[in-house]
Amino acid sequence: MAEAKSKAQQQAAGAALSAKRGETKVGDLQGASKDMYDSMSEDELEEMASTDRSDLPETAGDD
């Protein structure tokens, strides 16, 4: 199970998922979203991108 640990990670997964689906250009990805695009499946990205954001910190270090 690949749940996002922060809002930033959830947003990066959403960007990578969009590129996997051909909705945005892979060349537009940067940083974590590019790494996720290269290393995760569409299903993994979908699961991470769909994590409920309400209880997530902005970044992983913001608990």
PDB file of N, CA, C and O in Angstrom:
ATOM      1  N   MET A   1       0.848  -1.189   0.000  1.00  0.00           N
ATOM      2  CA  MET A   1       0.000   0.000   0.000  1.00  0.00           C
ATOM      3  C   MET A   1       0.886   1.242   0.000  1.00  0.00           C
ATOM      4  O   MET A   1       1.801   1.359   0.814  1.00  0.00           O
ATOM      5  N   ALA A   2       0.615   2.144  -0.894  1.00  0.00           N
ATOM      6  CA  ALA A   2       1.471   3.323  -1.044  1.00  0.00           C
ATOM      7  C   ALA A   2       0.666   4.590  -0.789  1.00  0.00           C
ATOM      8  O   ALA A   2       0.232   5.265  -1.723  1.00  0.00           O
ATOM      9  N   GLU A   3       0.476   4.903   0.490  1.00  0.00           N
ATOM     10  CA  GLU A   3      -0.234   6.136   0.819  1.00  0.00           C
ATOM     11  C   GLU A   3       0.759   7.277   0.915  1.00  0.00           C
ATOM     12  O   GLU A   3       1.895   7.089   1.351  1.00  0.00           O
ATOM     13  N   ALA A   4       0.333   8.447   0.511  1.00  0.00           N
ATOM     14  CA  ALA A   4       1.185   9.627   0.590  1.00  0.00           C
ATOM     15  C   ALA A   4       1.424   9.996   2.044  1.00  0.00           C
ATOM     16  O   ALA A   4       0.533   9.859   2.883  1.00  0.00           O
ATOM     17  N   LYS A   5       2.634  10.464   2.339  1.00  0.00           N
ATOM     18  CA  LYS A   5       3.008  10.879   3.698  1.00  0.00           C
ATOM     19  C   LYS A   5       2.856  12.381   3.897  1.00  0.00           C
ATOM     20  O   LYS A   5       2.927  12.866   5.026  1.00  0.00           O
ATOM     21  N   SER A   6       2.645  13.133   2.794  1.00  0.00           N
ATOM     22  CA  SER A   6       2.501  14.587   2.892  1.00  0.00           C
ATOM     23  C   SER A   6       1.688  15.091   1.702  1.00  0.00           C
ATOM     24  O   SER A   6       1.501  14.381   0.714  1.00  0.00           O
ATOM     25  N   LYS A   7       1.209  16.327   1.818  1.00  0.00           N
ATOM     26  CA  LYS A   7       0.472  16.926   0.702  1.00  0.00           C
ATOM     27  C   LYS A   7       1.378  17.094  -0.509  1.00  0.00           C
ATOM     28  O   LYS A   7       0.938  16.915  -1.644  1.00  0.00           O
ATOM     29  N   ALA A   8       2.644  17.438  -0.271  1.00  0.00           N
ATOM     30  CA  ALA A   8       3.592  17.605  -1.373  1.00  0.00           C
ATOM     31  C   ALA A   8       3.784  16.287  -2.121  1.00  0.00           C
ATOM     32  O   ALA A   8       3.834  16.266  -3.351  1.00  0.00           O
ATOM     33  N   GLN A   9       3.890  15.195  -1.376  1.00  0.00           N
ATOM     34  CA  GLN A   9       4.064  13.881  -2.002  1.00  0.00           C
ATOM     35  C   GLN A   9       2.804  13.482  -2.764  1.00  0.00           C
ATOM     36  O   GLN A   9       2.893  12.888  -3.838  1.00  0.00           O
ATOM     37  N   GLN A  10       1.649  13.799  -2.224  1.00  0.00           N
ATOM     38  CA  GLN A  10       0.382  13.481  -2.884  1.00  0.00           C
ATOM     39  C   GLN A  10       0.257  14.262  -4.188  1.00  0.00           C
ATOM     40  O   GLN A  10      -0.212  13.725  -5.192  1.00  0.00           O
ATOM     41  N   GLN A  11       0.671  15.519  -4.175  1.00  0.00           N
ATOM     42  CA  GLN A  11       0.611  16.345  -5.385  1.00  0.00           C
ATOM     43  C   GLN A  11       1.605  15.854  -6.429  1.00  0.00           C
ATOM     44  O   GLN A  11       1.295  15.845  -7.620  1.00  0.00           O
ATOM     45  N   ALA A  12       2.796  15.446  -5.998  1.00  0.00           N
ATOM     46  CA  ALA A  12       3.798  14.923  -6.930  1.00  0.00           C
ATOM     47  C   ALA A  12       3.293  13.644  -7.582  1.00  0.00           C
ATOM     48  O   ALA A  12       3.495  13.432  -8.778  1.00  0.00           O
ATOM     49  N   ALA A  13       2.640  12.798  -6.804  1.00  0.00           N
ATOM     50  CA  ALA A  13       2.074  11.559  -7.350  1.00  0.00           C
ATOM     51  C   ALA A  13       0.986  11.878  -8.369  1.00  0.00           C
ATOM     52  O   ALA A  13       0.880  11.201  -9.392  1.00  0.00           O
ATOM     53  N   GLY A  14       0.182  12.891  -8.102  1.00  0.00           N
ATOM     54  CA  GLY A  14      -0.863  13.299  -9.043  1.00  0.00           C
ATOM     55  C   GLY A  14      -0.278  13.789 -10.353  1.00  0.00           C
ATOM     56  O   GLY A  14      -0.809  13.488 -11.422  1.00  0.00           O
ATOM     57  N   ALA A  15       0.804  14.537 -10.281  1.00  0.00           N
ATOM     58  CA  ALA A  15       1.462  15.034 -11.497  1.00  0.00           C
ATOM     59  C   ALA A  15       2.050  13.874 -12.294  1.00  0.00           C
ATOM     60  O   ALA A  15       1.916  13.828 -13.517  1.00  0.00           O
ATOM     61  N   ALA A  16       2.703  12.935 -11.604  1.00  0.00           N
ATOM     62  CA  ALA A  16       3.285  11.777 -12.278  1.00  0.00           C
ATOM     63  C   ALA A  16       2.195  10.909 -12.903  1.00  0.00           C
ATOM     64  O   ALA A  16       2.365  10.398 -14.010  1.00  0.00           O
ATOM     65  N   LEU A  17       1.085  10.746 -12.203  1.00  0.00           N
ATOM     66  CA  LEU A  17      -0.032   9.965 -12.723  1.00  0.00           C
ATOM     67  C   LEU A  17      -0.599  10.602 -13.983  1.00  0.00           C
ATOM     68  O   LEU A  17      -0.912   9.903 -14.947  1.00  0.00           O
ATOM     69  N   SER A  18      -0.731  11.910 -13.980  1.00  0.00           N
ATOM     70  CA  SER A  18      -1.224  12.628 -15.150  1.00  0.00           C
ATOM     71  C   SER A  18      -0.320  12.383 -16.363  1.00  0.00           C
ATOM     72  O   SER A  18      -0.805  12.204 -17.481  1.00  0.00           O
ATOM     73  N   ALA A  19       0.983  12.378 -16.134  1.00  0.00           N
ATOM     74  CA  ALA A  19       1.924  12.117 -17.221  1.00  0.00           C
ATOM     75  C   ALA A  19       1.836  10.659 -17.685  1.00  0.00           C
ATOM     76  O   ALA A  19       1.899  10.388 -18.884  1.00  0.00           O
ATOM     77  N   LYS A  20       1.692   9.723 -16.745  1.00  0.00           N
ATOM     78  CA  LYS A  20       1.558   8.300 -17.104  1.00  0.00           C
ATOM     79  C   LYS A  20       0.356   8.100 -18.009  1.00  0.00           C
ATOM     80  O   LYS A  20       0.391   7.279 -18.926  1.00  0.00           O
ATOM     81  N   ARG A  21      -0.699   8.844 -17.755  1.00  0.00           N
ATOM     82  CA  ARG A  21      -1.937   8.709 -18.533  1.00  0.00           C
ATOM     83  C   ARG A  21      -1.898   9.509 -19.828  1.00  0.00           C
ATOM     84  O   ARG A  21      -2.847   9.462 -20.610  1.00  0.00           O
ATOM     85  N   GLY A  22      -0.816  10.239 -20.066  1.00  0.00           N
ATOM     86  CA  GLY A  22      -0.682  11.021 -21.282  1.00  0.00           C
ATOM     87  C   GLY A  22      -1.435  12.333 -21.254  1.00  0.00           C
ATOM     88  O   GLY A  22      -1.620  12.964 -22.295  1.00  0.00           O
ATOM     89  N   GLU A  23      -1.874  12.755 -20.073  1.00  0.00           N
ATOM     90  CA  GLU A  23      -2.641  13.996 -19.934  1.00  0.00           C
ATOM     91  C   GLU A  23      -1.730  15.221 -19.870  1.00  0.00           C
ATOM     92  O   GLU A  23      -2.139  16.321 -20.240  1.00  0.00           O
ATOM     93  N   THR A  24      -0.508  15.030 -19.406  1.00  0.00           N
ATOM     94  CA  THR A  24       0.490  16.096 -19.387  1.00  0.00           C
ATOM     95  C   THR A  24       1.792  15.536 -19.948  1.00  0.00           C
ATOM     96  O   THR A  24       1.947  14.322 -20.085  1.00  0.00           O
ATOM     97  N   LYS A  25       2.726  16.426 -20.272  1.00  0.00           N
ATOM     98  CA  LYS A  25       3.990  15.994 -20.863  1.00  0.00           C
ATOM     99  C   LYS A  25       4.954  15.507 -19.790  1.00  0.00           C
ATOM    100  O   LYS A  25       5.092  16.129 -18.737  1.00  0.00           O
ATOM    101  N   VAL A  26       5.615  14.398 -20.067  1.00  0.00           N
ATOM    102  CA  VAL A  26       6.618  13.870 -19.146  1.00  0.00           C
ATOM    103  C   VAL A  26       7.724  14.900 -18.942  1.00  0.00           C
ATOM    104  O   VAL A  26       8.266  15.017 -17.843  1.00  0.00           O
ATOM    105  N   GLY A  27       8.059  15.643 -19.984  1.00  0.00           N
ATOM    106  CA  GLY A  27       9.103  16.652 -19.895  1.00  0.00           C
ATOM    107  C   GLY A  27       8.784  17.787 -18.943  1.00  0.00           C
ATOM    108  O   GLY A  27       9.682  18.527 -18.541  1.00  0.00           O
ATOM    109  N   ASP A  28       7.514  17.937 -18.574  1.00  0.00           N
ATOM    110  CA  ASP A  28       7.115  18.984 -17.631  1.00  0.00           C
ATOM    111  C   ASP A  28       7.335  18.564 -16.176  1.00  0.00           C
ATOM    112  O   ASP A  28       7.273  19.401 -15.276  1.00  0.00           O
ATOM    113  N   LEU A  29       7.589  17.280 -15.943  1.00  0.00           N
ATOM    114  CA  LEU A  29       7.785  16.790 -14.579  1.00  0.00           C
ATOM    115  C   LEU A  29       9.152  17.209 -14.061  1.00  0.00           C
ATOM    116  O   LEU A  29      10.123  17.297 -14.812  1.00  0.00           O
ATOM    117  N   GLN A  30       9.203  17.466 -12.750  1.00  0.00           N
ATOM    118  CA  GLN A  30      10.457  17.844 -12.100  1.00  0.00           C
ATOM    119  C   GLN A  30      10.547  17.133 -10.756  1.00  0.00           C
ATOM    120  O   GLN A  30       9.533  16.761 -10.166  1.00  0.00           O
ATOM    121  N   GLY A  31      11.758  16.954 -10.290  1.00  0.00           N
ATOM    122  CA  GLY A  31      11.988  16.452  -8.940  1.00  0.00           C
ATOM    123  C   GLY A  31      11.276  15.154  -8.625  1.00  0.00           C
ATOM    124  O   GLY A  31      11.380  14.177  -9.367  1.00  0.00           O
ATOM    125  N   ALA A  32      10.548  15.152  -7.513  1.00  0.00           N
ATOM    126  CA  ALA A  32       9.907  13.937  -7.013  1.00  0.00           C
ATOM    127  C   ALA A  32       8.905  13.356  -8.002  1.00  0.00           C
ATOM    128  O   ALA A  32       8.804  12.137  -8.137  1.00  0.00           O
ATOM    129  N   SER A  33       8.158  14.222  -8.699  1.00  0.00           N
ATOM    130  CA  SER A  33       7.162  13.697  -9.625  1.00  0.00           C
ATOM    131  C   SER A  33       7.836  12.948 -10.776  1.00  0.00           C
ATOM    132  O   SER A  33       7.308  11.941 -11.249  1.00  0.00           O
ATOM    133  N   LYS A  34       8.997  13.427 -11.231  1.00  0.00           N
ATOM    134  CA  LYS A  34       9.730  12.724 -12.288  1.00  0.00           C
ATOM    135  C   LYS A  34      10.253  11.385 -11.784  1.00  0.00           C
ATOM    136  O   LYS A  34      10.178  10.378 -12.488  1.00  0.00           O
ATOM    137  N   ASP A  35      10.783  11.377 -10.563  1.00  0.00           N
ATOM    138  CA  ASP A  35      11.265  10.129  -9.968  1.00  0.00           C
ATOM    139  C   ASP A  35      10.121   9.124  -9.814  1.00  0.00           C
ATOM    140  O   ASP A  35      10.288   7.937 -10.093  1.00  0.00           O
ATOM    141  N   MET A  36       8.967   9.606  -9.370  1.00  0.00           N
ATOM    142  CA  MET A  36       7.808   8.725  -9.207  1.00  0.00           C
ATOM    143  C   MET A  36       7.352   8.179 -10.557  1.00  0.00           C
ATOM    144  O   MET A  36       7.014   7.000 -10.663  1.00  0.00           O
ATOM    145  N   TYR A  37       7.339   9.015 -11.581  1.00  0.00           N
ATOM    146  CA  TYR A  37       6.944   8.584 -12.922  1.00  0.00           C
ATOM    147  C   TYR A  37       7.830   7.423 -13.372  1.00  0.00           C
ATOM    148  O   TYR A  37       7.342   6.446 -13.940  1.00  0.00           O
ATOM    149  N   ASP A  38       9.130   7.537 -13.116  1.00  0.00           N
ATOM    150  CA  ASP A  38      10.088   6.528 -13.558  1.00  0.00           C
ATOM    151  C   ASP A  38      10.026   5.243 -12.741  1.00  0.00           C
ATOM    152  O   ASP A  38      10.305   4.166 -13.268  1.00  0.00           O
ATOM    153  N   SER A  39       9.667   5.337 -11.470  1.00  0.00           N
ATOM    154  CA  SER A  39       9.815   4.184 -10.585  1.00  0.00           C
ATOM    155  C   SER A  39       8.509   3.527 -10.125  1.00  0.00           C
ATOM    156  O   SER A  39       8.544   2.457  -9.517  1.00  0.00           O
ATOM    157  N   MET A  40       7.369   4.144 -10.401  1.00  0.00           N
ATOM    158  CA  MET A  40       6.099   3.612  -9.891  1.00  0.00           C
ATOM    159  C   MET A  40       5.137   3.282 -11.026  1.00  0.00           C
ATOM    160  O   MET A  40       5.176   3.897 -12.091  1.00  0.00           O
ATOM    161  N   SER A  41       4.278   2.302 -10.779  1.00  0.00           N
ATOM    162  CA  SER A  41       3.254   1.931 -11.762  1.00  0.00           C
ATOM    163  C   SER A  41       2.090   2.912 -11.694  1.00  0.00           C
ATOM    164  O   SER A  41       1.968   3.681 -10.740  1.00  0.00           O
ATOM    165  N   GLU A  42       1.247   2.878 -12.703  1.00  0.00           N
ATOM    166  CA  GLU A  42       0.067   3.741 -12.706  1.00  0.00           C
ATOM    167  C   GLU A  42      -0.823   3.438 -11.503  1.00  0.00           C
ATOM    168  O   GLU A  42      -1.370   4.353 -10.887  1.00  0.00           O
ATOM    169  N   ASP A  43      -0.967   2.164 -11.171  1.00  0.00           N
ATOM    170  CA  ASP A  43      -1.797   1.791 -10.018  1.00  0.00           C
ATOM    171  C   ASP A  43      -1.225   2.344  -8.709  1.00  0.00           C
ATOM    172  O   ASP A  43      -1.970   2.844  -7.866  1.00  0.00           O
ATOM    173  N   GLU A  44       0.101   2.253  -8.542  1.00  0.00           N
ATOM    174  CA  GLU A  44       0.734   2.782  -7.332  1.00  0.00           C
ATOM    175  C   GLU A  44       0.547   4.294  -7.243  1.00  0.00           C
ATOM    176  O   GLU A  44       0.241   4.834  -6.180  1.00  0.00           O
ATOM    177  N   LEU A  45       0.736   4.964  -8.374  1.00  0.00           N
ATOM    178  CA  LEU A  45       0.561   6.421  -8.395  1.00  0.00           C
ATOM    179  C   LEU A  45      -0.877   6.811  -8.098  1.00  0.00           C
ATOM    180  O   LEU A  45      -1.128   7.777  -7.378  1.00  0.00           O
ATOM    181  N   GLU A  46      -1.814   6.064  -8.648  1.00  0.00           N
ATOM    182  CA  GLU A  46      -3.228   6.358  -8.407  1.00  0.00           C
ATOM    183  C   GLU A  46      -3.566   6.234  -6.930  1.00  0.00           C
ATOM    184  O   GLU A  46      -4.289   7.064  -6.379  1.00  0.00           O
ATOM    185  N   GLU A  47      -3.039   5.189  -6.289  1.00  0.00           N
ATOM    186  CA  GLU A  47      -3.291   4.993  -4.861  1.00  0.00           C
ATOM    187  C   GLU A  47      -2.699   6.130  -4.033  1.00  0.00           C
ATOM    188  O   GLU A  47      -3.344   6.637  -3.115  1.00  0.00           O
ATOM    189  N   MET A  48      -1.471   6.527  -4.360  1.00  0.00           N
ATOM    190  CA  MET A  48      -0.820   7.603  -3.609  1.00  0.00           C
ATOM    191  C   MET A  48      -1.515   8.944  -3.858  1.00  0.00           C
ATOM    192  O   MET A  48      -1.701   9.731  -2.929  1.00  0.00           O
ATOM    193  N   ALA A  49      -1.892   9.199  -5.095  1.00  0.00           N
ATOM    194  CA  ALA A  49      -2.534  10.470  -5.438  1.00  0.00           C
ATOM    195  C   ALA A  49      -3.921  10.593  -4.816  1.00  0.00           C
ATOM    196  O   ALA A  49      -4.412  11.701  -4.601  1.00  0.00           O
ATOM    197  N   SER A  50      -4.550   9.461  -4.527  1.00  0.00           N
ATOM    198  CA  SER A  50      -5.911   9.506  -3.982  1.00  0.00           C
ATOM    199  C   SER A  50      -5.943   9.521  -2.454  1.00  0.00           C
ATOM    200  O   SER A  50      -7.023   9.491  -1.864  1.00  0.00           O
ATOM    201  N   THR A  51      -4.788   9.567  -1.809  1.00  0.00           N
ATOM    202  CA  THR A  51      -4.722   9.640  -0.346  1.00  0.00           C
ATOM    203  C   THR A  51      -5.493  10.865   0.150  1.00  0.00           C
ATOM    204  O   THR A  51      -5.365  11.954  -0.410  1.00  0.00           O
ATOM    205  N   ASP A  52      -6.285  10.685   1.192  1.00  0.00           N
ATOM    206  CA  ASP A  52      -7.030  11.808   1.784  1.00  0.00           C
ATOM    207  C   ASP A  52      -6.045  12.835   2.323  1.00  0.00           C
ATOM    208  O   ASP A  52      -5.187  12.514   3.146  1.00  0.00           O
ATOM    209  N   ARG A  53      -6.172  14.059   1.860  1.00  0.00           N
ATOM    210  CA  ARG A  53      -5.224  15.119   2.220  1.00  0.00           C
ATOM    211  C   ARG A  53      -5.510  15.777   3.560  1.00  0.00           C
ATOM    212  O   ARG A  53      -4.630  16.446   4.101  1.00  0.00           O
ATOM    213  N   SER A  54      -6.674  15.619   4.103  1.00  0.00           N
ATOM    214  CA  SER A  54      -7.089  16.409   5.261  1.00  0.00           C
ATOM    215  C   SER A  54      -6.162  16.252   6.468  1.00  0.00           C
ATOM    216  O   SER A  54      -5.976  17.210   7.219  1.00  0.00           O
ATOM    217  N   ASP A  55      -5.582  15.079   6.672  1.00  0.00           N
ATOM    218  CA  ASP A  55      -4.730  14.870   7.843  1.00  0.00           C
ATOM    219  C   ASP A  55      -3.242  14.867   7.511  1.00  0.00           C
ATOM    220  O   ASP A  55      -2.419  14.553   8.371  1.00  0.00           O
ATOM    221  N   LEU A  56      -2.890  15.208   6.286  1.00  0.00           N
ATOM    222  CA  LEU A  56      -1.486  15.177   5.886  1.00  0.00           C
ATOM    223  C   LEU A  56      -0.787  16.501   6.181  1.00  0.00           C
ATOM    224  O   LEU A  56      -1.383  17.566   6.019  1.00  0.00           O
ATOM    225  N   PRO A  57       0.489  16.440   6.619  1.00  0.00           N
ATOM    226  CA  PRO A  57       1.274  17.677   6.746  1.00  0.00           C
ATOM    227  C   PRO A  57       1.624  18.191   5.351  1.00  0.00           C
ATOM    228  O   PRO A  57       1.519  17.446   4.376  1.00  0.00           O
ATOM    229  N   GLU A  58       2.034  19.439   5.247  1.00  0.00           N
ATOM    230  CA  GLU A  58       2.417  20.009   3.947  1.00  0.00           C
ATOM    231  C   GLU A  58       3.587  19.244   3.343  1.00  0.00           C
ATOM    232  O   GLU A  58       3.563  18.900   2.162  1.00  0.00           O
ATOM    233  N   THR A  59       4.608  18.979   4.147  1.00  0.00           N
ATOM    234  CA  THR A  59       5.757  18.191   3.713  1.00  0.00           C
ATOM    235  C   THR A  59       6.006  17.105   4.762  1.00  0.00           C
ATOM    236  O   THR A  59       5.492  17.180   5.877  1.00  0.00           O
ATOM    237  N   ALA A  60       6.784  16.114   4.401  1.00  0.00           N
ATOM    238  CA  ALA A  60       6.991  14.956   5.289  1.00  0.00           C
ATOM    239  C   ALA A  60       7.586  15.342   6.644  1.00  0.00           C
ATOM    240  O   ALA A  60       7.350  14.637   7.625  1.00  0.00           O
ATOM    241  N   GLY A  61       8.340  16.427   6.735  1.00  0.00           N
ATOM    242  CA  GLY A  61       8.943  16.831   8.003  1.00  0.00           C
ATOM    243  C   GLY A  61       8.059  17.686   8.881  1.00  0.00           C
ATOM    244  O   GLY A  61       8.466  18.063   9.980  1.00  0.00           O
ATOM    245  N   ASP A  62       6.845  18.006   8.421  1.00  0.00           N
ATOM    246  CA  ASP A  62       5.949  18.912   9.161  1.00  0.00           C
ATOM    247  C   ASP A  62       4.930  18.168  10.011  1.00  0.00           C
ATOM    248  O   ASP A  62       3.729  18.332   9.794  1.00  0.00           O
ATOM    249  N   ASP A  63       5.364  17.351  10.977  1.00  0.00           N
ATOM    250  CA  ASP A  63       4.360  16.637  11.758  1.00  0.00           C
ATOM    251  C   ASP A  63       3.859  17.461  12.905  1.00  0.00           C
ATOM    252  O   ASP A  63       3.005  17.006  13.666  1.00  0.00           O
TER     253      ASP A  63
END
